[in-house]
Amino acid sequence: MSNLTHIGIFTDRPVEMEQFYRGVLHLVVSDTGIGNHFKRRIIFMTGNPEHHHQFVLVVREEGDPPGGALFQVSFKMASLSELRAVAARAESAGARGIRPLNHGNSWSVYFNDPDGNMIEIYTDTGWHVAQPFGDPLDLSWSDEEIVARTEQRLKECEGVEPQAQWAAKMAARLAEVRK
């Protein structure tokens, strides 16, 4: 079974990028150095003590691919209050293009890091909604108001189901493919 565990991106501004991810997402540097075979400075970062690294910054050298191919990097938050706190830190850190969205299955905030990569922070709603789906999200609303408005909006949509129910169906599909 495959399980995405980390992502690595090239950067031309390693100091600024490291500071941004430390300050906004509270990631810490778990290791850094020059690779033996991949001769680049590599900065390993994590927000989980059980994972050596979840996010890797690779200092771009001549001949490396140009920037801009990455669509987004997403980080899951534990709650709406953590989502608000990280969004506020991103704004304080000078993140550009801050856009909160209600995806029905998640409440998300998008912004750009110093290299222009799109970052998504999100927390699950507990519902599965066919994607793409995106309504404006006002983080000044209380948690209760966000939940109530989301549930009201989802009544207008076809195929909405509890996330656990959708996950069980997906597990069955994956099991069938892996036979």
N, C-alpha and C positions, 0 to 999 in steps of 0.2 A: 504494500500500500504506500502510495506517495503522500508526503506530508511536507508542505512548504514550511521551511524553518527560518530562512533568512534571505536578505537581499543585499547586493553590493552595487554601489554606483561609483562611477568615476567623478572626480572633482578637481577643479583647478584652484579651489580655495579651501584647503583642508582645515586651517585654523578657524576660519569663519564658520564653516559647515559643522565642525565638531562642537564649537561653542553654541551654535544654534540648536543642535539636537540635544545637547546637554541641558541647555536652559529651557527649551520649550517642552521637550518630551521626557526630560529627566533621565535620559540614557547615560550610562557611564562607559568609559573606555575600559575594556577588559584586557586588551593587549594592543600593541602597536609595534611596527617595525618594517624592515625591508624583507620581502619574501626571498627564499633561497632560489626558487625556480621562476617565480613571477616577480621579476625585479622591479617592484613598485613599493612605495610606502603604503602600508595598509593600516587602517585604524578600525579595530574591532569594537563594536559598541553593543550594549545589551541593557534591557530594562527588566530582565528576569534572571534571578540567580541560578536557575536550572539550565540556562542556555548561555554558553560561552559568548556567543554573538548572535544577534538578531539583525543587525544593521552594520554594513561594512562600507567605509569610505576608502576608495582607492585613488591615490594621487595620480592624475593623468600625466603621462609622459608623451614625448613626441612619437607619433605613429599610432597612438591609441585612438579609439573611435571618438568622433566629436560628440559633444553633449546634445541633448534634446530628444533622444530616442525613447526615453522613459516616459510612460504615461502618468503613473502615480505610484506612491508608496503609502500603504494604509496601516494605521495603528489603531488597535482596539482599546477603548477606554472602558472602565468598569461601570460608569454611571453617567447620567446627564451632568451632575455637578463636576465630575472630573473632565468631561467634555468642555464645559464652560471654562474651567480653570486653564486647561491647555490652550483653548482658543484665545483666552486673555493673554497668556504668556506669549503666544505666537504674535499677537498684535503688538505687544510691548517690545518684542524682539525685532519688529520691523517687517514681519511677514506681509507679503503683498497678496492681493486678490482674495481676501477672506470671504468665503461664501458658505453659509449654513444651508443645508438641505435636509428635507425629510424624505427618505427613500422608502418609507413604509416599513421596510424590514430593518432599517437603521436610521438613526439621526446622525448626520455627518456634518463636519466642517472641513472645507477645502481651503488651502492656502499654498503659497509658493515659498520654498526655502531660498537661501541666498544664491544658489546656483540656478534657480528658476524651476526646480523640480516640483511637481504638484504633490502635496501631502494631503492625505485624508485622515482625519481622526474621526472615530465613530463609536457608537454604542448600539447594541441590538435593541429592537423594540419588542421582540417576542413573537412577531408575526412574519409570515412569508408573503411577499407580494411580488407578482411578476415584474421583472425588470426589463428595460429601464423605467424607473418611476422617480419623479423628483418634484416635490412641492417646496415652496419657501419654508424656512424654519426660523422662528423668532426665539432666540435663546433668552430673551428677557422674560418670557412666559415662565410660570412655575412648572415644575415637573408634572404636577397633576394636570395642568392645562395642556401641556404638550401631549401627554398620554391621551387625554380626552379628545383633543382635536385630531390626533392621529387615528384613534379608533373610529371617530365619526367619519373621517375621510375614507377610511378603508371599507366602510359599509357601501360606498359607491363603486367599489372595484370588484371585478370577478375573480374567482379563484383564490381569494385570501384564505389562509389557514394558519393555525398556530405553527410557529417555527419548528417545534419538536415533531409535529406530524409531517411536515415537509422533509425534515432531516431523516425520519424513518423511511420515507419513500425513496429518498436519495441513497440511503444506505443499501436498500434492496437493489436499486439499479446498479450501484457500484459492485455489489456482491455478484450480480449476474454477469457483469462485464469481466470480472476477475476469475470466473470459473475456467 
